[in-house]
Amino acid sequence: MVRGKSTDGPVSRYLNRRVSGRITAAILRSGLGVTPNQVSLISFLLATTSVVPYAFGQAWVAGILVQVGSIVDGVDGELARARGIASPRGAFLDSILDRFADIAVYAGALTYALWFEPSLPYSITRYLGWYVIALIGLLATSADILVSYLHSKAPELLGVHPALVGRVPCFASRDVRLFVLFLASLPGLVVEGLIIIAVIGFTYVIIKFLEIITTT
C-alpha cells in the first residue's frame, strides 16, 4: 500500500502525494528494481539541476524542476514503506541530500534574482539594491534551514514532531517552501517568492518553538 506520512505538509497531502503515489504504484506494479535511495538521488539531481536554468534566466524551467523534484522526493519514502524496507540509513541519506538540494535551489534562485529579475517591469527588485536582494536570499535560506532543523531536533530531543503539536498547522514545511518558489518562478518573480519563504519560515519556527516549549 502506498502511504504518506502524518507529518506531511499541506502541499504534499493535497497535491504532491496524488502524483508521487501514482509513480510509486507504477514502480511497484512494474517490478522494477528501483530502490528508495536511487529515487532520493533522482530527486536531488532534479532539484540541483534547476541551478542551470536559473543561471540562464529561465526561471520558469527552474521552477518546474524544483516542483518535480519535490514530488519525486515523496516517492522514496512511499517505496520504502510499501516494501517494508524503511531504515534510518535511508532517512539520513534523504535528509542530507534534501539539504544540499535546498541550498543549490536557493543559490540558483538568488542568481536569477540578482541578474535577471530587475529587468522585469513589475518586479519589486527594480527598487532594491543588490545587497538587499542578497540579504533576502540569505534570510530565505536561513528560514529553510531553521524549519528543517526544528523538524529534526524536536523529535530527536523531545519525542514530538512540530507538525503534531499545538494548534498551528504545518504551513512552512519543505513541500510548501518549494511550491512557493515554483509558483514565483513561473512569472519570474523569484525574489518575491524568497520574501514569502523567509516570512513564513521564520514565523513558523517562532510559533512552533513557543508551542513546543509550553506544551512538552
C-alpha beads as a LAMMPS data file, in Angstrom:
LAMMPS data file: protein, C-alpha beads

216 atoms
215 bonds

1 atom types
1 bond types

-500.0 500.0 xlo xhi
-500.0 500.0 ylo yhi
-500.0 500.0 zlo zhi

Masses

1 110.0

Atoms # bond

1 1 1 0.000 0.000 0.000
2 1 1 1.269 3.473 -0.915
3 1 1 1.091 5.713 2.144
4 1 1 2.033 9.267 3.024
5 1 1 3.047 10.494 6.470
6 1 1 1.086 12.060 9.313
7 1 1 3.608 14.910 9.295
8 1 1 3.060 15.801 5.634
9 1 1 2.647 19.465 4.837
10 1 1 -0.481 20.682 3.004
11 1 1 1.097 20.693 -0.463
12 1 1 2.308 17.121 -0.022
13 1 1 -1.004 15.970 1.395
14 1 1 -3.299 17.528 -1.195
15 1 1 -1.110 17.747 -4.305
16 1 1 2.277 16.032 -4.315
17 1 1 1.100 12.703 -2.881
18 1 1 -1.556 12.438 -5.589
19 1 1 1.235 12.339 -8.160
20 1 1 4.020 10.617 -6.208
21 1 1 1.612 7.895 -5.104
22 1 1 0.867 7.080 -8.739
23 1 1 4.582 6.975 -9.552
24 1 1 5.238 4.676 -6.600
25 1 1 2.336 2.399 -7.517
26 1 1 3.605 2.182 -11.089
27 1 1 7.080 1.202 -9.874
28 1 1 5.632 -1.469 -7.601
29 1 1 3.426 -2.902 -10.362
30 1 1 6.247 -2.935 -12.891
31 1 1 8.540 -4.972 -10.692
32 1 1 11.448 -2.658 -11.477
33 1 1 14.322 -2.923 -9.047
34 1 1 14.335 0.792 -8.313
35 1 1 15.461 1.423 -4.748
36 1 1 14.385 4.253 -2.433
37 1 1 17.977 5.513 -2.309
38 1 1 18.072 5.737 -6.101
39 1 1 14.868 7.768 -6.032
40 1 1 16.383 10.070 -3.399
41 1 1 19.299 10.660 -5.747
42 1 1 16.976 11.370 -8.692
43 1 1 15.048 13.907 -6.606
44 1 1 18.329 15.528 -5.584
45 1 1 19.504 15.764 -9.200
46 1 1 16.210 17.266 -10.374
47 1 1 16.350 19.982 -7.737
48 1 1 20.029 20.825 -8.159
49 1 1 19.721 20.893 -11.951
50 1 1 17.398 23.897 -11.518
51 1 1 20.522 25.992 -10.929
52 1 1 21.287 25.875 -14.661
53 1 1 18.064 27.443 -15.997
54 1 1 18.075 29.954 -13.136
55 1 1 21.604 30.996 -14.160
56 1 1 20.496 31.426 -17.785
57 1 1 17.385 33.437 -16.971
58 1 1 14.834 30.652 -17.484
59 1 1 13.166 30.828 -14.087
60 1 1 10.004 29.042 -15.220
61 1 1 12.012 25.989 -16.301
62 1 1 13.874 26.024 -12.989
63 1 1 10.613 26.302 -11.068
64 1 1 9.188 23.250 -12.819
65 1 1 12.328 21.259 -11.987
66 1 1 12.052 22.344 -8.349
67 1 1 8.434 21.198 -8.101
68 1 1 9.038 17.921 -9.944
69 1 1 11.953 17.243 -7.606
70 1 1 9.681 17.946 -4.641
71 1 1 7.096 15.477 -5.921
72 1 1 9.685 12.766 -6.599
73 1 1 11.074 13.355 -3.101
74 1 1 7.948 11.689 -1.758
75 1 1 8.434 8.543 -3.810
76 1 1 11.463 7.212 -1.922
77 1 1 9.649 7.096 1.411
78 1 1 6.492 5.669 -0.130
79 1 1 8.509 2.977 -1.855
80 1 1 10.407 2.093 1.322
81 1 1 7.234 1.876 3.411
82 1 1 5.382 -0.161 0.771
83 1 1 8.235 -2.666 0.588
84 1 1 8.795 -2.684 4.347
85 1 1 12.422 -1.601 3.979
86 1 1 12.301 1.862 5.582
87 1 1 15.509 2.419 7.545
88 1 1 17.306 5.155 9.498
89 1 1 20.157 4.992 6.953
90 1 1 17.788 5.737 4.075
91 1 1 16.107 8.547 6.003
92 1 1 19.514 10.020 6.810
93 1 1 20.609 9.914 3.162
94 1 1 17.360 11.530 2.021
95 1 1 17.616 14.265 4.660
96 1 1 21.189 15.221 3.793
97 1 1 20.515 15.201 0.040
98 1 1 17.464 17.408 0.636
99 1 1 19.590 19.989 2.482
100 1 1 22.180 20.057 -0.307
101 1 1 19.395 20.373 -2.865
102 1 1 17.737 23.226 -0.972
103 1 1 20.979 25.202 -0.782
104 1 1 21.555 24.702 -4.504
105 1 1 17.994 25.781 -5.326
106 1 1 18.254 28.975 -3.286
107 1 1 21.663 29.745 -4.761
108 1 1 20.180 29.400 -8.242
109 1 1 17.139 31.470 -7.337
110 1 1 19.317 34.219 -5.872
111 1 1 21.468 34.241 -9.010
112 1 1 18.373 34.789 -11.116
113 1 1 17.056 37.474 -8.751
114 1 1 20.318 39.423 -8.945
115 1 1 20.926 39.192 -12.697
116 1 1 17.575 38.907 -14.415
117 1 1 14.614 39.892 -12.268
118 1 1 15.453 43.638 -12.053
119 1 1 14.649 43.864 -15.769
120 1 1 11.032 42.776 -15.235
121 1 1 8.585 45.715 -15.319
122 1 1 6.521 44.619 -12.326
123 1 1 9.249 43.157 -10.110
124 1 1 9.928 44.593 -6.671
125 1 1 13.652 44.072 -7.292
126 1 1 13.689 47.120 -9.579
127 1 1 13.554 49.207 -6.402
128 1 1 16.068 47.222 -4.352
129 1 1 19.852 47.242 -4.344
130 1 1 21.801 44.055 -4.921
131 1 1 22.754 43.929 -1.228
132 1 1 19.079 43.916 -0.198
133 1 1 18.335 41.126 -2.676
134 1 1 21.319 39.160 -1.333
135 1 1 20.027 39.661 2.213
136 1 1 16.604 38.365 1.188
137 1 1 18.246 35.276 -0.300
138 1 1 20.205 34.738 2.922
139 1 1 17.071 35.092 5.047
140 1 1 15.120 32.652 2.869
141 1 1 17.937 30.091 3.049
142 1 1 18.233 30.592 6.814
143 1 1 14.476 30.120 7.261
144 1 1 14.656 26.922 5.221
145 1 1 17.468 25.544 7.370
146 1 1 15.772 26.569 10.630
147 1 1 12.499 24.828 9.751
148 1 1 14.366 21.669 8.778
149 1 1 16.420 21.839 11.994
150 1 1 13.285 22.315 14.101
151 1 1 11.652 19.305 12.432
152 1 1 14.798 17.257 13.071
153 1 1 15.672 18.186 16.656
154 1 1 12.193 18.256 18.217
155 1 1 11.526 14.541 17.530
156 1 1 15.108 13.630 18.470
157 1 1 15.262 15.527 21.777
158 1 1 11.627 15.834 22.850
159 1 1 9.968 12.924 21.069
160 1 1 7.423 15.121 19.280
161 1 1 7.135 16.412 15.738
162 1 1 6.266 20.122 15.471
163 1 1 3.568 19.368 12.897
164 1 1 1.721 17.304 15.510
165 1 1 2.000 19.795 18.373
166 1 1 -0.245 22.766 19.080
167 1 1 -2.994 24.365 17.041
168 1 1 -0.956 25.929 14.250
169 1 1 -0.730 23.675 11.165
170 1 1 2.471 22.898 9.316
171 1 1 2.394 25.848 6.902
172 1 1 6.121 26.198 6.155
173 1 1 7.282 22.631 5.531
174 1 1 9.647 21.838 2.673
175 1 1 6.834 20.993 0.273
176 1 1 5.259 24.411 0.905
177 1 1 8.529 26.332 0.571
178 1 1 9.420 24.673 -2.727
179 1 1 5.889 25.121 -4.037
180 1 1 6.053 28.840 -3.261
181 1 1 9.327 29.092 -5.179
182 1 1 7.820 27.111 -8.048
183 1 1 4.832 29.453 -8.326
184 1 1 7.011 32.556 -8.021
185 1 1 9.407 31.274 -10.680
186 1 1 6.754 30.811 -13.361
187 1 1 6.359 34.587 -13.947
188 1 1 9.998 35.225 -12.969
189 1 1 9.164 36.912 -9.649
190 1 1 11.729 34.885 -7.748
191 1 1 12.722 37.441 -5.126
192 1 1 9.054 37.863 -4.174
193 1 1 8.949 34.112 -3.607
194 1 1 12.082 34.291 -1.479
195 1 1 10.489 37.011 0.643
196 1 1 7.421 34.839 1.232
197 1 1 9.598 31.861 2.146
198 1 1 11.594 33.942 4.627
199 1 1 8.450 35.344 6.255
200 1 1 6.542 32.078 6.588
201 1 1 9.683 30.188 7.620
202 1 1 10.683 32.448 10.497
203 1 1 7.057 32.897 11.578
204 1 1 6.527 29.145 11.670
205 1 1 9.727 28.471 13.611
206 1 1 8.898 31.086 16.257
207 1 1 5.305 29.921 16.686
208 1 1 6.185 26.232 16.815
209 1 1 9.101 26.852 19.183
210 1 1 6.757 28.587 21.609
211 1 1 4.100 25.882 21.230
212 1 1 6.593 23.102 21.839
213 1 1 8.276 24.573 24.918
214 1 1 4.916 25.398 26.505
215 1 1 3.224 22.047 25.858
216 1 1 6.017 19.471 26.326

Bonds

1 1 1 2
2 1 2 3
3 1 3 4
4 1 4 5
5 1 5 6
6 1 6 7
7 1 7 8
8 1 8 9
9 1 9 10
10 1 10 11
11 1 11 12
12 1 12 13
13 1 13 14
14 1 14 15
15 1 15 16
16 1 16 17
17 1 17 18
18 1 18 19
19 1 19 20
20 1 20 21
21 1 21 22
22 1 22 23
23 1 23 24
24 1 24 25
25 1 25 26
26 1 26 27
27 1 27 28
28 1 28 29
29 1 29 30
30 1 30 31
31 1 31 32
32 1 32 33
33 1 33 34
34 1 34 35
35 1 35 36
36 1 36 37
37 1 37 38
38 1 38 39
39 1 39 40
40 1 40 41
41 1 41 42
42 1 42 43
43 1 43 44
44 1 44 45
45 1 45 46
46 1 46 47
47 1 47 48
48 1 48 49
49 1 49 50
50 1 50 51
51 1 51 52
52 1 52 53
53 1 53 54
54 1 54 55
55 1 55 56
56 1 56 57
57 1 57 58
58 1 58 59
59 1 59 60
60 1 60 61
61 1 61 62
62 1 62 63
63 1 63 64
64 1 64 65
65 1 65 66
66 1 66 67
67 1 67 68
68 1 68 69
69 1 69 70
70 1 70 71
71 1 71 72
72 1 72 73
73 1 73 74
74 1 74 75
75 1 75 76
76 1 76 77
77 1 77 78
78 1 78 79
79 1 79 80
80 1 80 81
81 1 81 82
82 1 82 83
83 1 83 84
84 1 84 85
85 1 85 86
86 1 86 87
87 1 87 88
88 1 88 89
89 1 89 90
90 1 90 91
91 1 91 92
92 1 92 93
93 1 93 94
94 1 94 95
95 1 95 96
96 1 96 97
97 1 97 98
98 1 98 99
99 1 99 100
100 1 100 101
101 1 101 102
102 1 102 103
103 1 103 104
104 1 104 105
105 1 105 106
106 1 106 107
107 1 107 108
108 1 108 109
109 1 109 110
110 1 110 111
111 1 111 112
112 1 112 113
113 1 113 114
114 1 114 115
115 1 115 116
116 1 116 117
117 1 117 118
118 1 118 119
119 1 119 120
120 1 120 121
121 1 121 122
122 1 122 123
123 1 123 124
124 1 124 125
125 1 125 126
126 1 126 127
127 1 127 128
128 1 128 129
129 1 129 130
130 1 130 131
131 1 131 132
132 1 132 133
133 1 133 134
134 1 134 135
135 1 135 136
136 1 136 137
137 1 137 138
138 1 138 139
139 1 139 140
140 1 140 141
141 1 141 142
142 1 142 143
143 1 143 144
144 1 144 145
145 1 145 146
146 1 146 147
147 1 147 148
148 1 148 149
149 1 149 150
150 1 150 151
151 1 151 152
152 1 152 153
153 1 153 154
154 1 154 155
155 1 155 156
156 1 156 157
157 1 157 158
158 1 158 159
159 1 159 160
160 1 160 161
161 1 161 162
162 1 162 163
163 1 163 164
164 1 164 165
165 1 165 166
166 1 166 167
167 1 167 168
168 1 168 169
169 1 169 170
170 1 170 171
171 1 171 172
172 1 172 173
173 1 173 174
174 1 174 175
175 1 175 176
176 1 176 177
177 1 177 178
178 1 178 179
179 1 179 180
180 1 180 181
181 1 181 182
182 1 182 183
183 1 183 184
184 1 184 185
185 1 185 186
186 1 186 187
187 1 187 188
188 1 188 189
189 1 189 190
190 1 190 191
191 1 191 192
192 1 192 193
193 1 193 194
194 1 194 195
195 1 195 196
196 1 196 197
197 1 197 198
198 1 198 199
199 1 199 200
200 1 200 201
201 1 201 202
202 1 202 203
203 1 203 204
204 1 204 205
205 1 205 206
206 1 206 207
207 1 207 208
208 1 208 209
209 1 209 210
210 1 210 211
211 1 211 212
212 1 212 213
213 1 213 214
214 1 214 215
215 1 215 216
